[in-house]
Amino acid sequence: MTSHNPSLSYRDAGVDIEAGDALVDRIKPLARRTLRPEVLGGIGGFGALFELTGKYREPVLVSGTDGVGTKLKLAFQLNKHDTVGQDLVAMSVNDILVQGAEPLFFLDYFACGKLEVETAADVVGGIARGCELAGCALIGGETAEMPGMYPPGEYDLAGFAVGAVEKAEIIDGSRIVPGDVVLGLASSGAHSNGYSLIRKIIDLAQPDLAADFQGRPMRDVILEPTRIYVKPLLAMFKAHPGMVKGLAHITGGGLTENVPRILADGLAAEIDAGAWPLPPLFQWLREAGNVDAQEMYRVFNCGIGMVVVVSADDAAAAAAHLKASGETVFSIGRIVPRQPGQAPTVVA
């Protein structure tokens, strides 16, 4: 008996295989620019191959995974997709960097309801740029087209990085002692944290995001991609072995909740809020949202994207080396014995 039902295809179900193939063709040259000698094969296999070479005596693999959070909502709203890929890479590579690890490779996961090749290519272009800044290979990834899972024009991003560090050179904060100096490396903006509050403030204040803000469109300032600290800090590890005692990537939880993650029991960090200028974006957020000062330091990086702890004797040399590498460096505090009832990090 002949069926009168139409012959269905995957495209009829909302999945466009040809669009996926077109995206892969667009991605391949972007990924090629990020390749390292240890990469075996190219994009397109079922798994990505990376050879750990003989440069390590006792290699320890360090991995990190993250997303971009609700910063994506602003990217959708503003139809600007070329920077969130760098955010995605930065969140993972900066996280594994704080253990002393060199990022080796990165994989991404891009999921959408309907694949828009131009948008996806913009996103992956940002991922490739982030990998170039971090010196790691974009070794593979997954593009998932899932009709009905996401509203039109929206997508989700996740990714992970794998790095390596010599076992004897792992940075874990265990050598931090009272008297050590806390250095802060400037952020490029809000990075990828606090955007639920940023979006709430934007909804209330209704600023013109196309208008000039400190010489740039406000939308570009708000979507400025996360700074990647990998190359300057790896160079410092090599030039001054053992100088860095601890590193904290200032992400969700701000200064007050990330710095304690590298402090042993009995230690606290006293951070001087006057040691660096609060960038204009954070001034605007504080005023437009009437946000309490301590809430600012708990939610946002407030202009400090990475914290570096060194001995007082090494502080000047560390700051000079990082400045020569292009970082903006502030001496923002010191390590003290923690008193009973004292918070592990206070910004005042």
Residue, then its C-alpha position, 0 to 999 in steps of 0.5 A: m500500500t502506497s503512503h500519501n505522507p510526504s517524504l521527510s528530511y532532516r531539513d524538514a525537522g529544522v536541521d540544515i546539514e549543508a549549513g553545518d558543512a558550510l560553517v566547518d569550511r569557514i572554521k578550518p582556516l581560523a583553527r589552522r592559525t592557532l595550531r601548535p606543533e603538538v597537534l596531530g591531524g586537523i579539524g573534522g575527526f571524531g577526536a582531537l589528537f595532541e602529543l605531549t612532547g619531551k619538554y616536560r619532565e613531570p607534566v601535570l595536566v590542568s583543565g578548566t571549563d566555563g561559559v560566557g553567562t548572561k553576557l550572551k543576552l547583550a550580544f543577542q540584543l545588540n547583534k554583536h557576536d564577534t567578541v564573546g568567543q574571546d570571552l569564552v576562551a579567556m574564562s578557561v585559560n585564565d583559570i588554568l593559568v593561575q595554577g602555573a599551567e600553559p594552555l595547550f588546547f581548547l575545544d568549544y561547544f556551540a548550540c543553537g535552534k537554527l544555525e546562522v552561518e554568519t553569526a556562528a562564524d563571528v563567534v568562532g572567529g572570536i574563539a580563534r582570536g582568543c586561542e591565538l592570544a593564549g597561544c593554545a590550539l583550537i583543536g576541535g569542537e561541536t556545533a549542535e543545531m537543536p530546533g525548539m531548544y533555543p529562541p530564534g537568534e539565540y545560542d549557547l556557548a561552552g568550552f574547555a581548555v587543557g594545559a600542562v605544568e611541571k609538577a614542581e612548578i604548580i602554583d597553589g598559594s601554599r608559599i604565601v606568608p604575612g608581609d607578601v604583596v598583592l599586585g593587581l593587573a588591570s581588567s579590560g572591562a566587566h569581563s564575563n561576570g556580573y552581567s545579570l546585574i549589568r542587564k538589570i541596571i541597563d533595563l532600569a537606566q535605559p542608556d543609549l548604548a550607541a552613544d559615546f562613552q569615554g570615546r567609544p560607543m557604550r555597547d562596545v565598552i560593555l561587551e569589551p572581551t575579557r583580557i587574556y593574561v597568559k603570555p605575560l605571566l608565562a613569560m614571568f614564570k620563565a624569567h623569574p622561577g618561583m617568584v609568583k606565590g599565588l594567582a587569583h583570576i577575578t571572576g564571579g564573586g569579585l575580589t572578595e570571594n576569589v582572592p581567599r581561594i588561594l589563601a591558607d587558613g590563618l591568612a587574610a588579604e587587606i586590599d586598598a580600594g584607593a590603590w587603583p582608579l575605578p574604571p568609568l564603566f564601574q563608576w556608571l554601574r555603581e551610580a546608575g544602579n545605586v550599588d553598595a560599594q561592598e556589593m560592587y567588590r563582591v560581584f564585579n572585578c572593579g578594574i582588577g582582572m588578575v591578582v598576583v601575590v609575591s614577596a615584598d622583596d620581589a614586588a618591584a621586579a614583578a611589577a616592572h616585568l609585567k608592565a614591560s609585557g604590556e600589563t597595567v599593574f597596581s600594588i593593591g594590598r598585602i597579606v596579613p595574619r587573619q584575626p578571629g572573625q576577620a573576613p579572608t579578604v577585605v576591600a576598604 
